[in-house]
Amino acid sequence: MQAYDFHPNDDILEKLLTSNIELAEKEKQGLKIIGSSAPN
């Protein structure tokens, strides 16, 4: 949850879908995709 800045009241499935769509678009554009990092 922290790695993706999700909060307990968030609709997790909706946020994951939105993130997936954004990453797919970046991938189509040839942009480098860097995964989230572990929280400190």
VMD Tcl script that builds the backbone (N, CA, C; Angstrom):
set m [mol new atoms 120]
animate dup $m
set s [atomselect $m all]
$s set {name element resname resid chain x y z} {
  {N N MET 1 A 0.826 -1.177 0.000}
  {CA C MET 1 A 0.000 0.000 0.000}
  {C C MET 1 A 0.879 1.251 0.000}
  {N N GLN 2 A 1.932 1.257 0.802}
  {CA C GLN 2 A 2.807 2.430 0.860}
  {C C GLN 2 A 3.577 2.622 -0.443}
  {N N ALA 3 A 4.015 1.539 -1.048}
  {CA C ALA 3 A 4.824 1.637 -2.267}
  {C C ALA 3 A 4.059 2.325 -3.386}
  {N N TYR 4 A 2.752 2.161 -3.412}
  {CA C TYR 4 A 1.933 2.761 -4.466}
  {C C TYR 4 A 1.142 3.965 -3.968}
  {N N ASP 5 A 1.385 4.380 -2.730}
  {CA C ASP 5 A 0.694 5.504 -2.114}
  {C C ASP 5 A -0.821 5.288 -2.097}
  {N N PHE 6 A -1.230 4.052 -1.811}
  {CA C PHE 6 A -2.643 3.734 -1.672}
  {C C PHE 6 A -3.035 3.968 -0.216}
  {N N HIS 7 A -4.294 4.308 -0.022}
  {CA C HIS 7 A -4.812 4.567 1.317}
  {C C HIS 7 A -5.922 3.557 1.623}
  {N N PRO 8 A -6.190 3.314 2.895}
  {CA C PRO 8 A -7.182 2.287 3.258}
  {C C PRO 8 A -8.559 2.484 2.628}
  {N N ASN 9 A -8.960 3.712 2.403}
  {CA C ASN 9 A -10.290 3.959 1.843}
  {C C ASN 9 A -10.311 3.965 0.320}
  {N N ASP 10 A -9.153 3.797 -0.319}
  {CA C ASP 10 A -9.091 3.797 -1.784}
  {C C ASP 10 A -9.740 2.545 -2.360}
  {N N ASP 11 A -10.282 2.687 -3.548}
  {CA C ASP 11 A -10.764 1.533 -4.309}
  {C C ASP 11 A -9.522 0.954 -5.004}
  {N N ILE 12 A -8.939 -0.058 -4.395}
  {CA C ILE 12 A -7.657 -0.605 -4.840}
  {C C ILE 12 A -7.736 -1.121 -6.280}
  {N N LEU 13 A -8.795 -1.822 -6.625}
  {CA C LEU 13 A -8.918 -2.354 -7.985}
  {C C LEU 13 A -8.978 -1.232 -9.021}
  {N N GLU 14 A -9.684 -0.169 -8.714}
  {CA C GLU 14 A -9.768 0.964 -9.633}
  {C C GLU 14 A -8.399 1.626 -9.803}
  {N N LYS 15 A -7.685 1.798 -8.703}
  {CA C LYS 15 A -6.358 2.428 -8.774}
  {C C LYS 15 A -5.379 1.552 -9.548}
  {N N LEU 16 A -5.444 0.234 -9.353}
  {CA C LEU 16 A -4.560 -0.672 -10.086}
  {C C LEU 16 A -4.870 -0.652 -11.580}
  {N N LEU 17 A -6.146 -0.622 -11.931}
  {CA C LEU 17 A -6.540 -0.560 -13.335}
  {C C LEU 17 A -6.046 0.737 -13.973}
  {N N THR 18 A -6.243 1.849 -13.298}
  {CA C THR 18 A -5.788 3.141 -13.810}
  {C C THR 18 A -4.274 3.136 -14.006}
  {N N SER 19 A -3.573 2.618 -13.034}
  {CA C SER 19 A -2.112 2.541 -13.120}
  {C C SER 19 A -1.680 1.657 -14.294}
  {N N ASN 20 A -2.356 0.541 -14.464}
  {CA C ASN 20 A -2.037 -0.390 -15.540}
  {C C ASN 20 A -2.241 0.274 -16.901}
  {N N ILE 21 A -3.337 1.002 -17.057}
  {CA C ILE 21 A -3.626 1.692 -18.316}
  {C C ILE 21 A -2.549 2.741 -18.603}
  {N N GLU 22 A -2.167 3.501 -17.586}
  {CA C GLU 22 A -1.130 4.527 -17.758}
  {C C GLU 22 A 0.209 3.894 -18.146}
  {N N LEU 23 A 0.568 2.811 -17.488}
  {CA C LEU 23 A 1.838 2.145 -17.797}
  {C C LEU 23 A 1.823 1.533 -19.197}
  {N N ALA 24 A 0.695 0.976 -19.605}
  {CA C ALA 24 A 0.582 0.407 -20.951}
  {C C ALA 24 A 0.764 1.485 -21.998}
  {N N GLU 25 A 0.213 2.667 -21.761}
  {CA C GLU 25 A 0.364 3.781 -22.707}
  {C C GLU 25 A 1.819 4.232 -22.782}
  {N N LYS 26 A 2.480 4.323 -21.654}
  {CA C LYS 26 A 3.900 4.699 -21.637}
  {C C LYS 26 A 4.740 3.658 -22.384}
  {N N GLU 27 A 4.408 2.387 -22.184}
  {CA C GLU 27 A 5.130 1.312 -22.856}
  {C C GLU 27 A 4.964 1.426 -24.374}
  {N N LYS 28 A 3.749 1.737 -24.832}
  {CA C LYS 28 A 3.499 1.920 -26.262}
  {C C LYS 28 A 4.331 3.060 -26.831}
  {N N GLN 29 A 4.573 4.086 -26.011}
  {CA C GLN 29 A 5.343 5.249 -26.441}
  {C C GLN 29 A 6.847 4.993 -26.370}
  {N N GLY 30 A 7.229 3.830 -25.861}
  {CA C GLY 30 A 8.638 3.479 -25.765}
  {C C GLY 30 A 9.331 4.089 -24.560}
  {N N LEU 31 A 8.560 4.591 -23.606}
  {CA C LEU 31 A 9.148 5.194 -22.417}
  {C C LEU 31 A 9.595 4.113 -21.440}
  {N N LYS 32 A 10.649 4.410 -20.700}
  {CA C LYS 32 A 11.151 3.477 -19.705}
  {C C LYS 32 A 10.212 3.460 -18.511}
  {N N ILE 33 A 9.859 2.273 -18.063}
  {CA C ILE 33 A 8.964 2.116 -16.928}
  {C C ILE 33 A 9.786 1.620 -15.739}
  {N N ILE 34 A 9.691 2.350 -14.648}
  {CA C ILE 34 A 10.417 1.992 -13.426}
  {C C ILE 34 A 9.394 1.653 -12.364}
  {N N GLY 35 A 9.532 0.486 -11.754}
  {CA C GLY 35 A 8.585 0.055 -10.727}
  {C C GLY 35 A 8.696 0.871 -9.461}
  {N N SER 36 A 7.716 0.708 -8.617}
  {CA C SER 36 A 7.730 1.430 -7.337}
  {C C SER 36 A 8.850 0.870 -6.461}
  {N N SER 37 A 9.234 1.653 -5.479}
  {CA C SER 37 A 10.287 1.193 -4.571}
  {C C SER 37 A 9.663 0.884 -3.225}
  {N N ALA 38 A 10.383 0.089 -2.464}
  {CA C ALA 38 A 9.908 -0.273 -1.134}
  {C C ALA 38 A 9.958 0.956 -0.231}
  {N N PRO 39 A 8.983 1.094 0.649}
  {CA C PRO 39 A 8.992 2.234 1.586}
  {C C PRO 39 A 10.186 2.151 2.514}
  {N N ASN 40 A 10.621 3.282 2.974}
  {CA C ASN 40 A 11.779 3.331 3.904}
  {C C ASN 40 A 11.412 2.821 5.257}
}
mol reanalyze $m
mol bondsrecalc $m
mol representation Tube
mol addrep $m
